[in-house]
Each structure stands twice: as structure tokens, then as C-alpha cells.
Amino acid sequence: MASVKVFGSPASTEVQRVLACLFEKQVEFQLVKLDSFRGPKRLPECLKLQPGGEALTYQDDTDALVESRAICRHVVDKFKNQGNKELMGEGSLERALIEQWLETEAHKFDPPTSELVFYLAIAPNLPNQEAIDHVAVGESKKKLEKVLSVYDQRLADNAFLTGNKFTLADLSHLPNAEHLMKIEELKQLFEKHENVKRWWRSISKRGSWTKVLEISKQPPPMA
């Protein structure tokens, strides 16, 4: 049985980020599917590892982690001799560059895209039909536009964010970008930046990501 376990919903962007990394590193794992809203608080095994009941829990032997980017860094380090060995680069300079873009993704790309995904993709399907905050949506679109303009300039001379190799910096963008590309007005925002458009088409075709999407389409756990 796999020593690595991931607790969470395969529809969760946090879980998807970790699964993509595990597939890239060719790590055998067990996915314990949980409902995004109820699962963590209903499974004793998960609560034992993470009393806070977070939506994502990664178990590796006896240790437990809950933040997707930290988990990905751990996976890359622990399984450095297998799978894709270029996810965190070679040498201190490449790693620093990757870390720099991971920070950009976490603090510049993720906040506006997460808000847009919530209000435009998730909120309309919630039982209580949470109202869309149009002001917040508008501000997030402006922020995303600025970020994509920076990305487009960077990608003008590079196939990927840190150069000509696919790394964790690129991988970390996959979950939120996938959701955004399903919303026509946001897809257009992406695709009007030609270099971003080319980059997205490249990274979204990776085998690791197609496997994640296949898992996410499977039926959710029964109540």
C-alpha cells in the first residue's frame, strides 16, 4: 500500500496542485476522497492527522502537511531521484528563480483568481445561492489583468516562467487557471495575451495534469 496519502476533494484547487506534483514525480499515493465542505470533519483518520479539519491533508509516513505549495516542495525534495527531476531546477540560482515565481503565483496570481473562481464558478452553485460581489469581481479582474501583462512580457522570451523548462512555478498555476478558462470572459482575458495563451496551452496538456482532470471528473464521495 502507498505510504503517501492525500485527504481531500479532487475538485479542490489545493488538492489538484498536490496531485499534479505527485504525478510529475511518479509517486505512488492513495487519494482519500472527501467532500469539500463536510469531509474533513467527518473522517476520524483525517482529524487525527489534522485536528483543524483542513480541506487538504497530506500524510507521508507519520507526518502531516496541509498547505499545497509546502507539500509540493516537500514531495520534490523527498522524491528528488524519481520522476521529473527539473521541478525545482538545478543549483541555487535556478531554485531561487523558481521560488520567486512561486511567491508571485501565491501572492499576485492566486488572490484575484481564487476570488473570481469563487464568485463566478462556485457561488452560483451553492445551496444558499450566495450573491456575487460585483465590486470585488471587478477589482480582481483588474488585478489579474496586471499580473497577466507581467507574465506575457516574461513569456515573450521564455517557454515557461523560469526559462525553457517546466517547473513547479508553472505547475502551481494549473488549478486556478483551469477554472478560469471555463469562464468565457476570463478565458478571453487570458487569450488576449498571446504568450500567456501559448504557455497555457503547453502546460495544460501535460500528462500529469490530464490525469488530475480525469480524477476530478469522478463522482464525489457518498454522504
C-alpha angles and dihedrals in degrees: 000000000000114000090211119078129182118198116198148070115301086219091063115102090219092054092044091055091055094044091052090052092049091051091049090052092044091234117164110232144164118233113210102198117220132178109258093233105029109017104086092052093050104050115078093197090058094044090053089059096040116018092189091069096229119186091244128043125171119196121196112177100309100337124094129202129182109184112087099215093047089049091051091051090050093049092050092050098043095046097035094135097058139058120357105006095185100066093104097027132235119288133000097289095054091045091050090052091050091048089051092056092043087057090049090052093048098045106026108025103032101053098057095036093049090052092048092048091050098048099037103034110019109029095058089058098047118111093242093047094229111217118251114248098221093186091055091046091052093049091048091052090053092049092048091049090056092048093049091050089056091047091049091055091048093049093049090086100022134062090214136020096267099034134287098333129082107240142169088275090066095038093055091063095055102088100050094037090053091057093045092052089060091061108077099214091049092044088057090050089055097043097050085071100073097198092047089049091053092046092050093050089052100048096039091060095059115124092234091058096045088055091053091051091050090054092046091056092059118104116276120250117281118256 
